[in-house]
Amino acid sequence: MRKPYVILIGSASGIGKSTIAAELAKQLNIKHLIESDFIRAVVRGIIGKEYAPALHSSSYDAYKNLRNKANYTSYEDLVSAGFDEHASYVIPGLEKIIQRAITDFDDIIIEGVHLVPGLIDIEQFKDYAEIYFFVLSSDEESHKERFVKRAIQVGRGGKQLDFFKENRIIHNHLLEQAQTYNVPVIKTETIEKSIEHILTIINKSCANIKLTNSVEELKDVIDIIINQNNGSIEKITYTLKGFKDPLVREVKVSDDESTKSFIENIEKNPTVKEDLTNLYNLSKYREFLVCAPNMETLENIEKELKQKGFVYNE
């Protein structure tokens, strides 16, 4: 019997976490979907404003209630510290909900701004549940567009738009925390791509595929795996002539932006391209650990790579 799913989706306000969480719950058939804002409302009813002024503020202006403002050397650090204090009051309630879901053997998705890597202790649950933690990100222009659209369509987001700078600081703070605590960051280009990237991590339909592409053809390989099929490259193993042990590179690449930067770096830097070409010449093939949202997509990736003539025939 598998462990229950506990899926945490955090991001700054206006990134699209509610939409993505709802769609993910639908696709995984998970009936328990909770917003951290509801937990905050309950905690506010228990702890008075006089005892926790940061809790009774919004996440983006909680910094105004910090007592030691002068200790922060930058506005970004001040806003981030206020946000962390605000979130810290909500975290214990979220952890209790996770514990109850595990006890009842219920799958659950929790989404909200209060899910801060490093503040919420997910290690305590790993023996009892399949824990997946994601932080969503967006470029600044798209982030602002969502705020405006939400304010117009449903009458929400107008006040937050006045504090867009602070919300953006929170966005960047969450990304830094995610990097520090090895929490996957999912770029919200489209709902479909975001969901498929998340499912790739959750479902982990993976296979080792031996490829014989050249350095010039690497762009096509990446296009098939990541851009066309929303898969990921987790690891590349090089079996080198004259060496007993293979060279293993952990890459964990799953988004268009990172791969585009990687390809541009190869094309613009002759030394990097030459070094990679020499490495390719030392290996008969490269073994890519490729993952996809499901087995059907994984099979399609291998089929397309074979059609291009990139797969090694033993």
PAZAPA-4460 file (N, C-alpha, C; in steps of 0.05 Angstrom, whole numbers, plus 32768, in hexadecimal, padded with zeros to 4 digits):
% residues 314
    n_x    n_y    n_z   ca_x   ca_y   ca_z    c_x    c_y    c_z   seq   type   mol
   8011   7FE8   8000   8000   8000   8000   8012   8019   8000     1      M     A
   800C   802B   7FEE   801C   8043   7FEC   8015   8056   8003     2      R     A
   8028   8068   8009   8023   807D   801D   8011   8093   8011     3      K     A
   8002   80A1   8022   7FF1   80B7   8018   8002   80CD   800C     4      P     A
   7FF7   80DA   7FF7   8004   80F1   7FEC   8000   810A   7FFD     5      Y     A
   8015   8119   8002   8013   8134   800E   8022   8146   7FFB     6      V     A
   8013   8157   7FEC   801F   8168   7FD8   801C   8185   7FE0     7      I     A
   8032   8193   7FE3   8033   81AF   7FEC   803A   81C1   7FD4     8      L     A
   802B   81D6   7FCF   8030   81E8   7FB9   8031   8205   7FC4     9      I     A
   8048   8210   7FC4   804C   822B   7FCF   8054   823F   7FB9    10      G     A
   804D   8258   7FBD   8056   826D   7FAC   804D   8288   7FB7    11      S     A
   8058   829D   7FAC   804E   82B8   7FB3   8032   82BB   7FA8    12      A     A
   8023   82CF   7FB2   8008   82D4   7FA8   8009   82DB   7F8A    13      S     A
   7FF5   82D1   7F7C   7FF2   82D8   7F60   8002   82C8   7F4C    14      G     A
   800D   82B1   7F54   801D   82A1   7F42   800C   828C   7F34    15      I     A
   7FF6   8284   7F40   7FE5   8270   7F34   7FE3   8256   7F43    16      G     A
   7FEB   8256   7F5D   7FEC   823D   7F6C   7FD0   8231   7F70    17      K     A
   7FBB   8241   7F74   7FA0   8237   7F79   7F96   8228   7F60    18      S     A
   7F9B   8233   7F49   7F92   8227   7F30   7FA1   820C   7F2B    19      T     A
   7FBB   820D   7F2F   7FCC   81F5   7F2B   7FC5   81E0   7F3F    20      I     A
   7FC1   81E7   7F58   7FBB   81D4   7F6D   7FA0   81C6   7F67    21      A     A
   7F8C   81D6   7F5E   7F72   81CB   7F58   7F73   81B7   7F41    22      A     A
   7F83   81BE   7F2C   7F85   81AC   7F15   7F95   8193   7F1D    23      E     A
   7FA9   8196   7F2D   7FB8   817F   7F36   7FA7   816C   7F47    24      L     A
   7F96   8177   7F58   7F84   8167   7F69   7F71   8157   7F57    25      A     A
   7F68   8164   7F41   7F56   8157   7F2E   7F63   8140   7F20    26      K     A
   7F7C   8145   7F17   7F8A   8130   7F08   7F92   8118   7F19    27      Q     A
   7F98   811E   7F33   7FA1   8108   7F45   7F89   80FD   7F55    28      L     A
   7F72   8109   7F50   7F5A   8100   7F5F   7F5D   8102   7F7D    29      N     A
   7F68   8119   7F86   7F6B   811F   7FA2   7F55   8132   7FAB    30      I     A
   7F45   812A   7FBE   7F2E   8139   7FC6   7F34   814E   7FDB    31      K     A
   7F4A   814B   7FEA   7F51   815E   7FFF   7F64   8174   7FF4    32      H     A
   7F5A   818C   7FF0   7F6A   81A2   7FE6   7F66   81BA   7FF9    33      L     A
   7F7B   81C3   8006   7F79   81D7   801B   7F8A   81EF   8014    34      I     A
   7F7F   8207   8018   7F8F   8220   8015   7F9A   8228   8031    35      E     A
   7FB3   8230   8032   7FBF   8238   804B   7FB1   8251   8057    36      S     A
   7FA4   8261   8046   7F96   8279   804F   7F80   8271   8063    37      D     A
   7F73   825A   805F   7F5F   8251   8072   7F6B   824B   808D    38      F     A
   7F82   823F   808D   7F90   8238   80A6   7F98   8252   80B4    39      I     A
   7FA1   8266   80A5   7FA8   8280   80B0   7F90   828D   80BE    40      R     A
   7F79   828B   80B2   7F60   8296   80BD   7F5A   8289   80D8    41      A     A
   7F5E   826F   80DA   7F59   8260   80F3   7F6C   8269   8108    42      V     A
   7F86   826B   8101   7F9B   8272   8114   7F96   828F   811E    43      V     A
   7F8D   82A0   810C   7F87   82BC   8114   7F71   82BD   8129    44      R     A
   7F5F   82AA   8128   7F49   82A9   813B   7F53   829F   8157    45      G     A
   7F6A   8292   8157   7F75   8288   8170   7F89   829B   817D    46      I     A
   7F9A   82A6   816C   7FAF   82B8   8175   7FA7   82D5   816F    47      I     A
   7FA5   82E6   8183   7F9C   8301   817F   7FB1   8313   8171    48      G     A
   7FA7   8329   8166   7FB9   833B   8158   7FCE   8347   816A    49      K     A
   7FC7   834B   8184   7FDA   8357   8196   7FF2   8345   819B    50      E     A
   7FEE   832A   8198   8004   8317   819C   8013   8311   8183    51      Y     A
   8006   8313   816C   8013   830C   8152   800B   831F   813C    52      A     A
   8014   8338   813D   800C   834B   8129   8014   8343   810D    53      P     A
   802A   8335   8109   8032   832C   80EF   801E   8319   80E3    54      A     A
   8013   8307   80F4   7FFF   82F4   80EB   7FE6   8302   80E0    55      L     A
   7FDE   8318   80EE   7FC6   8326   80E6   7FCB   833B   80D0    56      H     A
   7FE3   833B   80C5   7FE9   834B   80AE   7FE8   8339   8096    57      S     A
   7FEB   8344   807E   7FED   8334   8066   800A   832B   8063    58      S     A
   800E   8316   8053   8029   830C   804F   803C   8321   8045    59      S     A
   8032   8333   8034   8043   8346   8026   8049   835F   8037    60      Y     A
   803A   8364   804D   8040   837C   805D   8044   8375   807A    61      D     A
   8049   835B   8080   804E   8353   809C   8067   8360   80A7    62      A     A
   807A   8367   8095   8093   8373   809E   808F   838D   80AE    63      Y     A
   8078   839A   80AA   8072   83B3   80B8   8070   83AF   80D6    64      K     A
   806A   8396   80DE   8067   8390   80FA   807F   8384   8108    65      N     A
   8095   8381   80F9   80AE   8377   8105   80B9   838C   8119    66      L     A
   80C2   8382   8130   80CC   8394   8144   80E9   839D   813F    67      R     A
   80F8   838D   8130   8115   8392   812C   811B   839A   8110    68      N     A
   810B   83AC   8104   810E   83B4   80E8   812A   83BE   80E2    69      K     A
   8136   83CC   80F5   8150   83D8   80F1   8166   83C3   80ED    70      A     A
   8161   83AA   80F4   8176   8395   80F2   8179   838B   80D5    71      N     A
   8167   8393   80C3   8168   8389   80A8   8175   839D   8096    72      Y     A
   8189   8394   8086   8199   83A6   8076   818C   83AD   805B    73      T     A
   8177   839E   8053   816A   83A3   803A   814C   83A0   803D    74      S     A
   813E   83AE   802B   8120   83AC   802C   8117   838F   8025    75      Y     A
   8126   8382   8013   811F   8366   800C   8121   8354   8024    76      E     A
   8136   8357   8034   8139   8346   804C   8123   834C   8060    77      D     A
   811C   8365   8062   8107   836D   8075   80EC   8361   806E    78      L     A
   80E4   8364   8054   80CB   8358   804B   80CB   833A   804E    79      V     A
   80E1   832D   8047   80E3   8310   804A   80E1   8307   8067    80      S     A
   80ED   8316   8079   80EB   830E   8095   80CF   8311   80A0    81      A     A
   80C1   8327   8098   80A6   832A   80A0   8094   8314   8095    82      G     A
   8099   830D   807C   8089   82F7   8070   808E   82DD   807F    83      F     A
   80A7   82D7   8085   80AD   82BE   8093   809F   82BD   80AF    84      D     A
   809F   82D4   80BD   8092   82D5   80D7   8074   82D0   80D4    85      E     A
   8068   82DD   80C0   804C   82DA   80BA   8046   82BC   80B5    86      H     A
   8056   82AF   80A4   8051   8293   809C   8056   8280   80B4    87      A     A
   8069   8287   80C6   8070   8275   80DB   8059   826F   80EE    88      S     A
   8045   8282   80F0   802E   827D   8101   801B   8268   80F4    89      Y     A
   801C   8266   80DA   8009   8254   80CC   8014   8238   80C9    90      V     A
   802F   8236   80C9   803C   821C   80C4   8034   8206   80D8    91      I     A
   8032   820B   80F2   802A   81F5   8104   800F   81EA   80FD    92      P     A
   7FFC   81FB   80F5   7FE1   81F2   80ED   7FE3   81E0   80D4    93      G     A
   7FF3   81E8   80C1   7FF7   81D8   80A9   8003   81BD   80AF    94      L     A
   8016   81BC   80C1   8022   81A3   80C9   800E   8190   80D6    95      E     A
   7FFC   819C   80E6   7FE7   818C   80F4   7FD4   8180   80DF    96      K     A
   7FCE   818F   80CA   7FBC   8185   80B5   7FCA   816E   80A6    97      I     A
   7FE4   8171   80A0   7FF2   815C   8093   7FF2   8143   80A4    98      I     A
   7FF7   8146   80BE   7FF7   812F   80D0   7FDC   8121   80D1    99      Q     A
   7FC6   8131   80D0   7FAB   8125   80D1   7FA6   8116   80B6   100      R     A
   7FAE   8121   80A0   7FAB   8114   8086   7FB9   80F9   8085   101      A     A
   7FD2   80F9   8090   7FE1   80E0   8091   7FD4   80CB   80A3   102      I     A
   7FCA   80D4   80BA   7FBC   80C2   80CD   7FA4   80B5   80C0   103      T     A
   7F95   80C6   80B1   7F7D   80BC   80A4   7F82   80AF   8089   104      D     A
   7F9C   80AE   8081   7FA5   80A3   8068   7F96   80B1   8050   105      F     A
   7F95   80CB   8051   7F89   80DB   803C   7F9E   80EA   802C   106      D     A
   7F9B   80EA   8012   7FAC   80FA   8001   7FA2   8117   8004   107      D     A
   7FB6   812A   8003   7FAF   8146   8008   7FC1   8158   7FF8   108      I     A
   7FB6   816E   7FEE   7FC6   8184   7FE2   7FC1   819D   7FF2   109      I     A
   7FD7   81AA   7FFA   7FD5   81C3   8008   7FE4   81D8   7FF7   110      I     A
   7FD6   81EE   7FF3   7FE3   8204   7FE3   7FE1   821E   7FF2   111      E     A
   7FF5   822F   7FEE   7FF4   8249   7FFB   800F   8257   7FFD   112      G     A
   800E   8270   8003   8026   8280   8005   8036   8278   801E   113      V     A
   8029   826C   8032   8035   8266   804B   8047   824D   804B   114      H     A
   8048   823F   8035   8058   8227   8032   8075   8230   802B   115      L     A
   8085   8234   803F   80A0   823F   803B   80B4   8229   8040   116      V     A
   80C4   8221   802C   80D9   820D   8031   80EB   8216   8047   117      P     A
   80F1   8204   8059   8101   820A   8070   80F1   8211   8089   118      G     A
   80D9   821B   8086   80C8   8221   809D   80B6   8209   80A3   119      L     A
   80AB   81FD   808F   809A   81E5   8093   80AC   81CC   8093   120      I     A
   80A9   81BC   80A8   80BA   81A5   80AC   80AD   818C   809F   121      D     A
   80B6   8186   8086   80AA   816F   8078   80B9   8155   807E   122      I     A
   80D1   8157   808A   80E0   813F   8090   80D2   812D   80A3   123      E     A
   80C3   8139   80B6   80B5   8129   80CA   809F   8117   80BE   124      Q     A
   8097   811D   80A5   8081   810D   8099   808B   80F9   8084   125      F     A
   80A4   80F9   807D   80AE   80EA   8066   80AC   80CC   8069   126      K     A
   80AC   80C2   8082   80A9   80A5   8086   808C   809C   8084   127      D     A
   807A   80AF   8084   805D   80A8   8085   804D   80B1   806D   128      Y     A
   8059   80C1   805C   804A   80CC   8045   805D   80D1   802E   129      A     A
   8052   80D1   8016   8060   80DA   7FFE   805E   80F8   7FFD   130      E     A
   8073   8106   8006   8073   8123   8008   807F   812F   7FEE   131      I     A
   8070   8142   7FE3   807A   8151   7FCB   8075   816E   7FD1   132      Y     A
   808B   817D   7FCE   808A   819A   7FD4   8093   81A9   7FBB   133      F     A
   8083   81BC   7FB2   8089   81CB   7F9A   8086   81E9   7FA0   134      F     A
   8097   81F9   7F94   8094   8216   7F95   8091   8220   7F78   135      V     A
   807C   8230   7F73   8077   823A   7F58   8085   8254   7F54   136      L     A
   808D   8259   7F3B   809A   8273   7F35   808F   827E   7F1B   137      S     A
   8093   8298   7F17   808A   82A5   7EFF   809C   82BD   7EFA   138      S     A
   809F   82C4   7EE0   80AD   82DD   7EDA   809D   82F5   7EE3   139      D     A
   80AA   830B   7EE7   809D   8323   7EF3   8086   832D   7EE3   140      E     A
   8088   832E   7EC9   8073   8338   7EB8   805A   8327   7EBA   141      E     A
   805D   830D   7EB8   8046   82FB   7EBA   8039   82FC   7ED5   142      S     A
   804A   82FF   7EEA   8040   8301   7F05   802E   831A   7F08   143      H     A
   8037   8330   7EFE   8027   8349   7F00   800D   8346   7EF0   144      K     A
   800F   833A   7ED8   7FF7   8336   7EC8   7FE1   8326   7ED6   145      E     A
   7FE9   8312   7EE6   7FD6   8301   7EF5   7FC9   8312   7F0A   146      R     A
   7FD8   8323   7F17   7FCC   8335   7F2C   7FB6   8346   7F20   147      F     A
   7FBD   8353   7F09   7FAA   8365   7EFC   7F91   8355   7EF3   148      V     A
   7F95   833E   7EE6   7F7F   832E   7EDC   7F6D   8325   7EF3   149      K     A
   7F79   831D   7F0A   7F69   8314   7F20   7F59   832B   7F2C   150      R     A
   7F65   8342   7F2E   7F57   835A   7F39   7F3F   8361   7F28   151      A     A
   7F42   835F   7F0D   7F2C   8366   7EFB   7F16   8351   7EFB   152      I     A
   7F1E   8337   7EFA   7F0A   8322   7EF7   7EFB   831B   7F10   153      Q     A
   7F08   831A   7F27   7EFB   8311   7F3F   7EFD   8325   7F56   154      V     A
   7F06   833C   7F50   7F07   8351   7F65   7F1C   834C   7F7A   155      G     A
   7F30   833B   7F75   7F45   8336   7F87   7F60   833E   7F7B   156      R     A
   7F72   8345   7F8C   7F8D   834B   7F82   7F94   8368   7F80   157      G     A
   7F80   837A   7F82   7F85   8396   7F80   7F98   83A0   7F95   158      G     A
   7F93   8399   7FAE   7FA4   83A1   7FC4   7FBF   8395   7FC2   159      K     A
   7FC0   837B   7FBA   7FDA   836E   7FB7   7FEB   837B   7FA1   160      Q     A
   7FDD   8386   7F8C   7FEB   8393   7F76   7FFA   83AC   7F80   161      L     A
   7FEE   83B9   7F94   7FFC   83D0   7FA1   8015   83C7   7FAF   162      D     A
   8016   83AE   7FB6   802D   83A3   7FC4   803B   838E   7FB2   163      F     A
   803B   8393   7F98   8047   8380   7F85   8065   837D   7F8A   164      F     A
   8072   8392   7F90   808F   8391   7F96   8094   837E   7FAD   165      K     A
   8084   8380   7FC2   8088   836E   7FDA   8081   8351   7FD3   166      E     A
   806C   834D   7FC3   8065   8332   7FBA   807C   8326   7FA9   167      N     A
   8088   8337   7F9A   809E   832D   7F89   80B6   8325   7F9A   168      R     A
   80BB   8335   7FB0   80D0   832E   7FC3   80CB   8313   7FD0   169      I     A
   80B1   830E   7FD7   80A9   82F4   7FE2   80AE   82DE   7FCE   170      I     A
   80A7   82E3   7FB5   80AB   82CF   7FA0   80C8   82C7   7F9F   171      H     A
   80DA   82DB   7F9E   80F7   82D5   7F9C   8101   82C8   7FB6   172      N     A
   80F6   82CF   7FCC   80FE   82C3   7FE6   80F7   82A5   7FE6   173      H     A
   80DF   829F   7FDC   80D6   8283   7FDB   80E8   8272   7FC8   174      L     A
   80F0   827E   7FB2   8102   8270   7FA0   811D   826B   7FAC   175      L     A
   8127   827E   7FBC   8141   827A   7FCA   813E   8264   7FDE   176      E     A
   8128   8264   7FED   8124   824F   8001   8121   8233   7FF3   177      Q     A
   8113   8233   7FDD   8110   821A   7FCE   812B   820F   7FC5   178      A     A
   813C   8220   7FBC   8157   8218   7FB3   8167   820D   7FCB   179      Q     A
   8165   821B   7FE1   8174   8213   7FF9   816B   81F8   8004   180      T     A
   8151   81F2   8002   8146   81D9   800D   813E   81C5   7FF8   181      Y     A
   8149   81C8   7FE0   8145   81B5   7FCA   8128   81AF   7FC4   182      N     A
   8118   81C4   7FC4   80FC   81C2   7FBD   80F9   81C9   7F9F   183      V     A
   80EC   81B8   7F8F   80EA   81BE   7F72   80DA   81D8   7F6D   184      P     A
   80E5   81E7   7F5A   80D8   8200   7F52   80CA   81FB   7F37   185      V     A
   80B1   8200   7F35   80A1   81FB   7F1C   809A   8216   7F10   186      I     A
   80A4   821B   7EF8   809E   8234   7EEA   8081   8232   7EDF   187      K     A
   8072   8247   7EE3   8055   8247   7EDB   8052   8253   7EC0   188      T     A
   805D   8247   7EAB   805A   8251   7E90   803D   824D   7E87   189      E     A
   8034   8234   7E8A   8017   822D   7E84   800F   821A   7E9A   190      T     A
   7FF5   8218   7E9E   7FEA   8205   7EB2   7FF2   81E8   7EAA   191      I     A
   7FEF   81E2   7E90   7FF5   81C7   7E86   8012   81BF   7E8B   192      E     A
   8024   81D1   7E84   8040   81CB   7E88   8047   81C8   7EA6   193      K     A
   803C   81DA   7EB6   8041   81D9   7ED3   8038   81BF   7EDF   194      S     A
   8020   81B6   7ED7   8015   819D   7EE1   8026   8186   7ED8   195      I     A
   802E   8186   7EBF   803E   816F   7EB5   8059   816E   7EC3   196      E     A
   8065   8185   7EC8   807F   8185   7ED7   807B   817A   7EF3   197      H     A
   8065   8181   7F00   8060   8177   7F1B   805B   8159   7F1A   198      I     A
   804B   8150   7F06   8045   8133   7F04   805E   8123   7EFD   199      L     A
   8070   812F   7EEE   8089   8121   7EE7   8099   811B   7F01   200      T     A
   8098   812D   7F14   80A6   8129   7F2E   8097   8115   7F3F   201      I     A
   807C   8117   7F3F   806C   8105   7F50   806B   80E9   7F45   202      I     A
   8066   80E6   7F2C   8062   80CC   7F20   807D   80BE   7F1A   203      N     A
   8091   80CE   7F14   80AC   80C4   7F0F   80AC   80AC   7EFC   204      K     A
   80A0   80B0   7EE5   80A3   809C   7ED0   80BD   80A1   7EC2   205      S     A
   80D1   8091   7EC7   80EC   8096   7EBE   80F9   807E   7EB0   206      C     A
   810C   8085   7E9F   811B   806F   7E91   8136   807A   7E89   207      A     A
   814A   8068   7E88   8164   806E   7E7E   8165   806A   7E60   208      N     A
   816B   807F   7E51   816B   807D   7E34   8188   8084   7E2A   209      I     A
   8193   8071   7E1B   81AE   8075   7E10   81AD   8084   7DF6   210      K     A
   81BB   809B   7DF5   81B9   80AC   7DDD   81D5   80B0   7DD1   211      L     A
   81D5   80B3   7DB7   81EE   80B7   7DA8   81EE   80D2   7D99   212      T     A
   81DE   80E5   7DA1   81DD   80FF   7D94   81F8   810D   7D96   213      N     A
   81FD   811F   7D84   8214   8131   7D85   820E   8149   7D96   214      S     A
   8222   815A   7D9B   821E   8172   7DAB   820A   8185   7D9C   215      V     A
   820D   8186   7D82   81FB   8197   7D72   81DE   818D   7D73   216      E     A
   81DB   8173   7D77   81C0   8168   7D78   81B4   8168   7D95   217      E     A
   81C3   8171   7DA8   81BA   8171   7DC4   81A1   8183   7DC7   218      L     A
   81A0   8198   7DB7   8189   81AA   7DB8   8170   819B   7DB0   219      K     A
   8171   818A   7D9C   815A   817A   7D93   8152   8166   7DA8   220      D     A
   8165   815A   7DB6   815F   8147   7DCB   8150   8154   7DE2   221      V     A
   8159   816B   7DEA   814C   817B   7DFF   8131   8183   7DF7   222      I     A
   812E   818B   7DDE   8114   8194   7DD4   80FF   817E   7DD5   223      D     A
   8107   8166   7DCE   80F5   814F   7DCF   80ED   8148   7DEB   224      I     A
   8101   8147   7DFD   80FC   813E   7E19   80ED   8153   7E29   225      I     A
   80F6   816C   7E28   80EB   8180   7E3A   80D7   8192   7E2D   226      I     A
   80DD   819E   7E16   80CA   81B1   7E0A   80B1   81A4   7DFE   227      N     A
   80B4   818E   7DF1   809D   8181   7DE3   808D   816F   7DF6   228      Q     A
   809B   8162   7E09   808D   814E   7E1A   808D   8154   7E37   229      N     A
   8097   816C   7E3F   8097   8174   7E5B   80A4   815F   7E6E   230      N     A
   80B9   8152   7E63   80C7   813F   7E74   80DE   814D   7E82   231      G     A
   80F0   813D   7E8E   8107   8148   7E9B   811F   8136   7E97   232      S     A
   8137   8142   7E98   8150   8132   7E97   815B   8133   7EB3   233      I     A
   815C   811C   7EC1   8165   811B   7EDC   8183   8117   7EDF   234      E     A
   818E   8107   7ECD   81AA   80FF   7ED0   81B5   80F7   7EB5   235      K     A
   81CF   80FC   7EB0   81DD   80F3   7E98   81F6   80E3   7EA0   236      I     A
   81F8   80CB   7E95   820F   80BA   7E9B   8220   80B6   7E82   237      T     A
   823A   80BC   7E84   824D   80B9   7E6E   825F   80A1   7E74   238      Y     A
   825E   808C   7E63   8270   8076   7E64   8288   807C   7E53   239      T     A
   829F   8082   7E5F   82B6   808D   7E51   82CB   8078   7E4A   240      L     A
   82D6   807A   7E32   82EB   8067   7E29   8303   806B   7E3B   241      K     A
   830E   8054   7E45   8326   8055   7E55   8321   805B   7E72   242      G     A
   8308   805E   7E7A   8302   8064   7E97   82F1   804D   7EA1   243      F     A
   82F7   8044   7EB9   82E8   802E   7EC5   82CC   8037   7ECE   244      K     A
   82CC   804E   7EDB   82B2   8058   7EE6   82A6   806D   7ED3   245      D     A
   828C   806D   7ED0   827F   8081   7EBF   827E   809C   7ECD   246      P     A
   827B   80B1   7EBC   8277   80CC   7EC7   8259   80D1   7EC9   247      L     A
   8250   80D8   7EE1   8234   80DC   7EE5   822E   80FA   7EEC   248      V     A
   821C   8106   7EDD   8214   8121   7EE2   81F7   8123   7EEA   249      R     A
   81F2   812D   7F02   81D6   8132   7F0B   81CE   814D   7EFF   250      E     A
   81BA   814E   7EEF   81B2   8167   7EE1   8197   8172   7EEA   251      V     A
   8183   8160   7EEC   8168   8168   7EF5   815E   8181   7EE7   252      K     A
   815B   817E   7ECC   8151   8195   7EBC   8135   818E   7EB2   253      V     A
   8123   81A2   7EB5   8107   819C   7EAD   80F9   81B5   7EA1   254      S     A
   8107   81CC   7E9F   80F9   81E3   7E95   8107   81EF   7E7D   255      D     A
   80F7   81FD   7E6D   8101   8208   7E54   8117   821D   7E58   256      D     A
   8114   822D   7E6D   8126   8243   7E71   8142   8239   7E77   257      E     A
   8144   8225   7E89   815F   821A   7E90   816C   820D   7E78   258      S     A
   815D   81FE   7E69   8169   81F0   7E52   8171   8204   7E3C   259      T     A
   8161   8219   7E39   8168   822D   7E25   8182   823B   7E2D   260      K     A
   8186   8241   7E46   819F   824E   7E4F   81B6   823B   7E4B   261      S     A
   81B2   8221   7E50   81C7   820D   7E4D   81D0   820B   7E30   262      F     A
   81BD   820A   7E1E   81C3   8208   7E01   81D1   8222   7DF8   263      I     A
   81C7   8239   7E01   81D4   8252   7DF9   81F1   8254   7E02   264      E     A
   81F6   824A   7E1A   8211   824A   7E25   8224   8239   7E14   265      N     A
   821A   8222   7E0B   822A   8211   7DF9   8230   821F   7DDF   266      I     A
   821B   822B   7DD3   821E   8237   7DB9   822F   8250   7DB9   267      E     A
   822F   825F   7DCF   823E   8278   7DD1   825A   8275   7DDC   268      K     A
   825F   825D   7DE8   827A   8259   7DF4   8288   8242   7DE7   269      N     A
   829B   8248   7DD4   82A9   8233   7DC6   82B8   821F   7DD8   270      P     A
   82C3   8229   7DEE   82D2   8217   7E00   82BF   8203   7E0C   271      T     A
   82A8   820B   7E15   8294   81F9   7E21   828B   81E4   7E0D   272      V     A
   8287   81EE   7DF4   827E   81DB   7DDF   8294   81C7   7DD9   273      K     A
   82AC   81D0   7DD8   82C3   81BE   7DD2   82C6   81A9   7DE8   274      E     A
   82C4   81B2   7E01   82C7   819F   7E17   82B1   818A   7E17   275      D     A
   8298   8193   7E11   8282   8180   7E10   8285   816D   7DF8   276      L     A
   828F   8177   7DE2   8294   8166   7DCA   82A9   8151   7DD0   277      T     A
   82BE   8158   7DDE   82D3   8145   7DE6   82C8   8130   7DF8   278      N     A
   82B6   8138   7E0B   82A9   8125   7E1D   8298   8111   7E0D   279      L     A
   8289   811C   7DF9   8278   810B   7DE8   8289   80F7   7DD8   280      Y     A
   82A1   8100   7DCF   82B2   80EE   7DBF   82BE   80D7   7DD0   281      N     A
   82BF   80DB   7DEA   82C9   80C6   7DFC   82B5   80B1   7E03   282      L     A
   829B   80B7   7DFC   8286   80A4   7E04   8277   809B   7DEB   283      S     A
   8271   8081   7DEB   8262   8075   7DD4   8245   807F   7DD5   284      K     A
   823B   8084   7DED   821F   808E   7DF0   821D   809D   7E0B   285      Y     A
   8208   80AC   7E0E   8202   80BA   7E27   81E8   80AD   7E31   286      R     A
   81E7   80A6   7E4B   81CF   809A   7E56   81C0   80AF   7E65   287      E     A
   81A9   80B7   7E5A   8198   80CC   7E67   8183   80BF   7E78   288      F     A
   8181   80C7   7E91   816A   80BF   7EA2   8154   80D4   7E9D   289      L     A
   8140   80CB   7E8E   812A   80DC   7E86   8111   80D5   7E96   290      V     A
   8103   80EA   7E9F   80E9   80E6   7EAE   80D3   80F5   7E9F   291      C     A
   80BB   80EB   7EA2   80A3   80F7   7E95   808B   80F5   7EA7   292      A     A
   8075   8104   7EA1   805D   8103   7EB2   8050   80E8   7EB4   293      P     A
   8054   80D7   7E9F   8048   80BC   7E9F   8057   80AB   7E8C   294      N     A
   8051   8090   7E8C   805F   807E   7E7B   805A   8083   7E5E   295      M     A
   8042   808B   7E57   803B   8091   7E3B   804D   80A7   7E2F   296      E     A
   8050   80BC   7E3F   8062   80D2   7E36   807F   80C9   7E34   297      T     A
   8087   80B9   7E48   80A2   80AF   7E47   80A8   809E   7E2F   298      L     A
   8095   808D   7E28   8098   807C   7E10   8098   808E   7DF7   299      E     A
   8089   80A3   7DF7   8088   80B5   7DE0   80A3   80C4   7DDD   300      N     A
   80AF   80CB   7DF3   80C9   80D8   7DF2   80DE   80C6   7DE5   301      I     A
   80DF   80AC   7DEE   80F2   8099   7DE3   80EC   8094   7DC5   302      E     A
   80D3   8093   7DBE   80CB   808F   7DA2   80D5   80A6   7D90   303      K     A
   80D2   80BE   7D99   80DA   80D6   7D8A   80F9   80D7   7D88   304      E     A
   8106   80D0   7D9D   8124   80CF   7D9D   812E   80BA   7D89   305      L     A
   8120   80A3   7D88   8127   808E   7D75   8123   8097   7D58   306      K     A
   810D   80A5   7D54   8107   80AF   7D39   811C   80C3   7D2F   307      Q     A
   8128   80D1   7D41   813E   80E4   7D3A   8159   80D6   7D37   308      K     A
   8159   80BC   7D3F   8172   80AD   7D3C   8186   80B2   7D53   309      G     A
   817B   80BC   7D6A   818D   80C3   7D81   8191   80AB   7D94   310      F     A
   8180   8096   7D93   8182   8081   7DA6   8197   806C   7D9E   311      V     A
   81A7   8064   7DB0   81BD   8051   7DAB   81B2   8035   7DA7   312      Y     A
   81BA   8028   7D91   81B1   800D   7D8B   81C8   7FFA   7D94   313      N     A
   81C2   7FEA   7DA9   81D6   7FD8   7DB3   81D8   7FBF   7DA2   314      E     A
***
